[in-house]
């Protein structure tokens, strides 16, 4: 049965790949699984039909043969578990890759998202400058730790995994802040992720569809 995911009718980031459906698209492209994309408006995301797929009225969702999933970490791990390529066969290496998915979403992403809030939503507040400096320092703590752990390796494990996919996706949110450029090995790490052909296809599909509201069918070639 065809895999169907949901995405913004028009992404708030103008199709720059920061919306979370890009992570799911990337994973599907990595394992060469064809999929459909059903775009939804912001209004439709709060209606009962979509809430039946995602209880919090967000995107993306994943549907396949009666299975409905939400939350990008869960979806990417489900995709990775279906096919070799995003999770190692060795049990210990697989467990470490899964740990990096959780680390990306639970440890790295929260201060990164807080930075977006401080830079955009709270920018007009009287205390905005002080808060922004505090949040930037919190992000730097995580980047320093991650930079030390990565060292001069290409990936966080022996090869590219679902963990790297999610970590790179989170770090991409920092590009506009300039913080990523303070850590040369992390900037190079993100660039390696973006250079993967599967990411290129996912990014291009999101960008091309940003101004439309029609269903999209993608046949994913081998990565």
C-alpha positions in Angstrom: 0.0 0.0 0.0 1.2 3.5 -0.8 2.9 5.5 1.9 1.2 8.9 2.5 2.7 11.7 4.5 1.2 15.2 5.3 3.0 18.5 4.8 2.2 22.2 5.0 0.2 23.5 2.1 2.7 26.4 2.2 5.7 25.9 4.5 6.4 28.8 6.9 10.1 28.6 6.0 9.3 29.2 2.3 10.4 25.7 1.4 14.0 26.0 2.9 13.8 22.5 4.3 13.2 23.4 8.0 9.7 22.0 8.2 9.7 18.6 9.8 8.1 16.8 6.8 11.5 17.3 5.1 13.0 14.9 7.6 10.5 12.2 6.7 10.9 12.9 3.0 14.7 12.5 3.4 14.4 9.2 5.2 12.0 7.8 2.5 14.4 8.9 -0.2 17.4 7.3 1.6 15.7 3.9 1.6 14.1 4.4 -1.9 10.5 4.0 -0.8 7.9 5.7 -3.0 5.4 8.0 -1.2 2.6 10.4 -1.6 2.4 13.8 0.0 -1.0 15.3 1.0 -0.7 19.0 1.7 -2.9 20.6 4.4 -3.6 24.2 5.3 -3.2 25.6 8.7 -7.0 25.6 9.1 -7.3 22.0 8.1 -4.6 21.0 10.6 -7.0 21.8 13.4 -10.0 20.0 12.0 -11.2 16.6 13.1 -10.0 14.7 10.1 -6.4 15.8 10.6 -6.6 15.6 14.4 -7.5 11.9 13.9 -4.0 11.5 12.4 -2.1 13.9 14.7 -3.7 14.6 18.1 -1.8 17.9 18.4 -2.7 19.2 15.0 0.8 19.3 13.5 2.6 17.8 10.6 3.9 15.5 9.3 1.9 12.3 9.7 2.6 8.9 8.2 0.0 6.5 6.8 0.5 3.1 5.4 -1.8 0.0 5.3 -3.8 1.0 8.4 -0.8 2.3 10.3 -0.9 5.9 11.3 2.1 7.6 12.9 3.1 11.1 14.1 6.2 12.7 15.5 9.2 12.7 13.1 11.5 10.7 15.4 9.0 7.8 15.5 8.3 8.0 11.8 12.0 8.1 10.8 12.8 5.2 13.1 9.9 3.2 11.6 11.2 3.9 8.1 14.7 3.0 9.1 13.5 -0.2 10.6 12.0 -1.3 7.4 15.1 -1.2 5.3 18.9 -1.5 5.6 20.7 1.8 5.2 19.5 4.0 8.1 20.2 1.7 11.0 23.3 -0.6 11.3 22.8 -4.4 11.5 25.1 -4.7 14.5 22.8 -4.5 17.6 25.1 -2.2 19.6 25.7 0.2 16.6 21.9 0.2 16.0 21.2 1.1 19.6 23.7 4.0 19.4 22.1 5.3 16.2 18.7 5.3 17.9 20.2 7.1 20.9 21.3 9.9 18.6 17.8 10.3 17.3 16.6 10.9 20.8 19.5 13.1 21.7 18.8 15.3 18.7 15.1 15.8 19.5 15.4 15.9 23.3 18.7 17.5 24.1 19.9 19.5 21.1 16.6 20.7 19.5 14.9 22.4 22.6 17.5 25.2 22.9 17.7 25.5 19.1 13.9 26.1 19.0 14.2 28.4 22.0 16.6 30.5 19.9 14.1 30.8 17.1 11.5 32.0 19.7 13.9 34.5 21.1 15.1 35.9 17.7 11.6 36.2 16.1 8.6 35.9 18.5 10.2 37.7 21.4 12.3 40.2 19.4 10.1 43.2 20.3 10.2 42.6 24.1 12.1 45.0 26.3 14.2 42.1 27.6 14.8 40.5 24.2 18.5 41.3 23.9 19.4 39.9 27.3 17.3 36.7 26.8 18.8 36.2 23.3 22.3 36.3 24.6 21.4 33.7 27.3 19.7 31.4 24.8 22.7 31.7 22.4 25.0 30.6 25.2 22.8 27.6 25.9 22.9 26.6 22.3 26.7 27.0 22.3 27.0 24.6 25.2 25.3 21.9 23.2 27.2 22.7 20.0 30.5 22.5 22.0 29.6 19.1 23.4 28.5 17.8 20.0 31.6 19.2 18.3 33.8 17.5 20.8 32.0 14.2 20.3 32.1 14.3 16.5 35.7 15.3 16.3 37.1 14.8 12.8 34.7 12.0 12.0 32.4 12.2 9.0 29.4 10.8 11.0 28.5 10.1 14.6 28.9 6.4 14.1 30.7 4.2 11.5 28.5 5.5 8.7 25.5 7.7 8.0 22.4 6.6 10.1 19.0 7.9 11.1 20.7 9.5 14.0 22.8 11.7 11.7 19.7 12.5 9.6 17.9 13.9 12.6 20.9 15.7 14.1 21.7 17.4 10.7 18.1 18.4 10.3 18.1 20.0 13.8 21.4 21.8 13.1 20.1 23.2 9.9 17.8 25.5 12.0 20.9 27.3 13.2 22.3 28.4 9.9 20.6 31.8 9.9 21.9 32.6 13.4 25.6 32.1 12.4 26.2 29.9 15.4 26.9 26.9 13.3 29.8 28.6 11.6 31.6 28.9 15.0 32.2 25.1 14.9 34.0 24.1 11.6 33.5 20.4 12.1 29.8 20.8 12.7 29.4 23.1 9.7 31.2 20.5 7.5 29.0 17.7 9.0 25.8 19.5 8.1 27.2 20.2 4.6 27.9 16.4 4.2 24.3 15.7 5.1 23.0 18.3 2.6 25.3 16.8 -0.1 23.6 13.4 0.0 21.5 12.8 -3.1 18.5 11.7 -1.0 18.5 15.0 0.9 18.7 16.9 -2.4 15.7 15.1 -3.7 13.7 15.7 -0.5 14.7 19.4 -0.4 13.8 19.9 -4.1 10.4 18.2 -3.7 9.5 20.4 -0.7 10.7 23.6 -2.4 8.9 22.8 -5.6 5.6 22.1 -3.9 5.7 25.0 -1.5 3.2 27.1 -3.4 0.8 24.4 -4.3 -2.0 22.5 -2.5 -2.3 19.4 -4.7 -1.3 15.8 -3.8 2.2 14.9 -4.7 3.5 11.5 -5.8 7.2 10.8 -5.6 8.9 7.7 -6.9 12.2 7.6 -4.9 15.1 6.3 -6.8 18.0 4.6 -5.1 20.1 6.9 -3.0 
